[in-house]
Amino acid sequence: MEETLLRVNELKKWFPVRTGFFKSLAGREKLFVKAVDGISFDIKPQEIYGLAGESGSGKTTTGRLILRLIEPTAGKIYYKDKDITKLKPKEFTPYRRKMQIIFQDPYESLNPRMTIGSIVSEPLHVQKICKNEREVQERVAAALDEVQLTPPDEFVPRYPHEVSGGQRQRIAVARALVLKPDFIVADEPVSMLDVSIRAEVLNLMVDLTEKLKVAFLYVTHDLALARHLCNRLAIMYLGKMMEKGYTEDIIYEPLHPYTKALMAAVPVPDPESKRAEVVIKGEIPSPINPPSGCRFHTRCPQYIGDICRLKEPKLVHVGKDKYVACHLYSEKT
Amino acid sequence: MPTLKVEDLKTYYKIQRGFVKAVDGVSFDVEKGQALGLVGESGCGKTTIATSLLRVLPSNGMIVGGRILFKDFDIVRLTEAELKEDIRWKGISLVFQGAMNAMNPVLKVSDQIIEAIQLHEPNVEKQEALERAGKLFHLVGVDPSRLDHYAHEFSGGMRQRAMIAMALACNPDILIADEPSTALDVIVQAQVLQLLRQLKERLSLSLIIISHDLSIIAETCEKAAVMYGGKIAERGNIYAVFKNPLHPYTQGLLGAFPGIKAPKSRLISIPGSPPDLLKAPVGCKFTERCKFAMPICQNVDPELIEVEKDHYVACHLHNKT
């Protein structure tokens, strides 16, 4: 059996909706935003696993749940078969060392009043893993070296505003790497960067999987980039997984009507490619009261009747590590 | 005769440390019923072109040279009153970037459209303006009953449609859309682009679409202009620019923009970052990042020359003379 680095089982996060005082007195049912509503997947060592979906689909929440930056409502998270869902903060500290995150906006995620050196060394001080300051400096230099901010000495005393956007995001990567993690959540790491420098950050991620044997959970809304980066891909919609499998299979043979619609909607940088008519109407519904049954049935072009409205389709195995949650496919099994 | 002809436009911003040459000698045409795509990275001058065309620059911005020929006017020379009378909204209108947040939150959407119509066509009655707003909503695919609502009651895609409807309120010849789909989800983005294509055909509207996303331009435009550091690096027919890119920057951008169906490949990045327009290099602005840079590139700024019919490039590699 292949080794699994991280496994997530039926993970849920429901955020309570704040209602007015009188409404709560009236004893109305409590409302929740079901940001993540029962998803399962696993990540292998050195893999880049893509989590794609529209805004509001719960992909960012998933990334944060795994690192326990927010506490899950239900479900389990396993790191190398160890259940880390309910560990106390003290017990969790050593796992934080192994699991890191890169945030979306490098203009906001780096403290403008700290030098690059102190930003990158902060995790080491928090985790208290270095015996002396020299060791700290060595590890900071090594991390900066890994992300090709060379020579490191030149970057250590500078401030984030003195470097470019792409370099900032590489500082964020260095900060994650300095603890030698084997799993990093990359939450839309390039969506704030210019086109010409996006590739340098993404290519860096690919290189790190090989060189430092890091696995990534790549959270994105950009399917074209996910396609060139990820080994496996999961498509989320309103807190649920619609389809997951190997990237190639999802791109070339999408099964779920939602995935098909997404693939058709992704613009292609080729003026010769024929535009398909957009078949999906409307926008993603509110996650407070998601549609009953299959969450996509209100927009689905292949709606097959009451079953879609009433019964929630399960994620079923349809071959070669590919899973789809759609009644079009679940009936066959 | 093109609908709009821009000749050697120069727009600078004055800041404490000097002049930022945001747009520095840009020329292009827009034909009737056609779409021109302006592509480039942030800070390359795309949005400044849009604001220059309507003369709605921030107070420290100024057009220091060039001509903007539209109908019988040179927009650069018009007075404020003339601009209001003939150009803004009636001739050229603009859908700003981040249209999602460009509406007034305390006014009903209908009132905002009526305001725009009555400001530019003072003899239109309110009732007539409201009817026109209803037709516009119908045109962009929003239920006219929603006119009575406030912007926050609209979803992102609907707000973008409403903004487009508002921009069309006085039958402009040219619609400028600045990053029309950037904040939208993929499917909604595709819907909005489809709408723009339909409007272009139905109203024989000329479009200027500004985007950093090459694929959006490829899907909506007949012509493209790639901008870098306040200048046009390459422009021409969309097929020429995308299928036979000549400027190293265009080539790099296309490499950084993989198609989703293309075989899995390593992305290509362009080393370095865009130039500081405050102290722009003398020669070609792209020299520092260009892998084909030659000695001449540092000293002489290449002219935009026609290499084949309707395909212009500003690069010494292609300057045969």
Contacts between the chains, C-beta under 8 A, distances in Angstrom:
chain1	res1	chain2	res2	distance
A	54	B	185	3.9
A	54	B	186	6.7
A	54	B	187	7.1
A	55	B	185	5.8
A	164	B	273	4.2
A	165	B	273	7.3
A	166	B	273	6.6
A	194	B	41	4.2
A	194	B	42	5.8
A	194	B	212	7.1
A	194	B	273	7.6
A	194	B	274	7.0
A	195	B	41	6.1
A	195	B	212	5.8
A	195	B	213	7.7
A	195	B	214	7.7
A	195	B	253	6.1
A	195	B	256	5.2
A	195	B	257	6.4
A	196	B	41	6.1
A	196	B	252	6.1
A	196	B	253	6.3
A	196	B	256	5.5
A	196	B	269	6.5
A	196	B	270	4.0
A	196	B	274	7.8
A	196	B	289	8.0
A	197	B	269	6.2
A	197	B	270	7.3
A	197	B	273	6.3
A	198	B	256	6.4
A	198	B	267	7.4
A	198	B	269	7.3
A	199	B	255	7.8
A	199	B	256	4.9
A	199	B	267	3.7
A	199	B	268	5.9
A	199	B	269	3.4
A	200	B	269	4.1
A	200	B	271	7.6
A	202	B	267	5.6
A	203	B	266	6.2
A	203	B	267	6.0
A	203	B	269	6.5
A	206	B	266	7.2
A	221	B	185	6.9
A	221	B	186	7.0
A	223	B	186	7.1
A	223	B	260	5.7
A	224	B	215	7.7
A	224	B	257	7.7
A	224	B	258	5.7
A	224	B	259	6.6
A	224	B	260	4.3
A	225	B	258	7.3
A	225	B	267	7.8
A	227	B	258	7.3
A	227	B	260	5.2
A	227	B	264	6.9
A	228	B	258	5.0
A	228	B	264	5.7
A	228	B	265	6.3
A	228	B	266	7.7
A	228	B	267	6.0
A	247	B	264	7.7
A	248	B	264	7.4
A	251	B	260	6.4
A	251	B	261	6.9
A	252	B	261	7.6
A	261	B	187	6.1
A	262	B	186	5.9
A	262	B	187	6.7
A	263	B	260	6.9
A	264	B	190	7.6
A	265	B	186	4.7
A	265	B	187	4.7
A	265	B	189	7.0
A	265	B	190	3.8
A	266	B	186	5.9
A	266	B	215	7.8
A	266	B	260	4.9
A	267	B	189	7.3
A	267	B	190	7.2
A	267	B	193	7.2
A	267	B	213	7.0
A	267	B	215	3.6
A	267	B	216	5.4
A	267	B	218	7.2
A	267	B	219	5.1
A	268	B	215	5.6
A	268	B	218	6.7
A	268	B	219	7.1
A	268	B	259	5.1
A	268	B	260	6.8
A	268	B	261	7.2
A	269	B	214	4.5
A	269	B	215	4.1
A	269	B	218	5.0
A	269	B	242	6.9
A	269	B	254	6.5
A	269	B	257	4.8
A	269	B	259	5.9
A	270	B	215	7.9
A	270	B	218	5.8
A	270	B	242	6.5
A	270	B	259	6.2
A	271	B	218	4.6
A	271	B	219	7.7
A	271	B	238	4.5
A	271	B	239	5.6
A	271	B	242	5.2
A	271	B	243	7.7
A	272	B	239	7.3
A	272	B	243	7.6
A	273	B	218	7.7
A	273	B	259	8.0
A	275	B	194	7.6
A	275	B	197	7.9
A	275	B	219	6.1
A	277	B	194	7.4
A	278	B	187	7.0
A	278	B	190	4.7
A	278	B	191	5.1
A	278	B	194	5.4
A	280	B	187	5.1
A	280	B	191	7.9
A	283	B	155	4.8
A	283	B	156	6.9
A	283	B	157	5.4
A	283	B	158	7.9
A	283	B	185	7.2
A	283	B	187	7.7
A	283	B	188	5.6
A	284	B	185	6.8
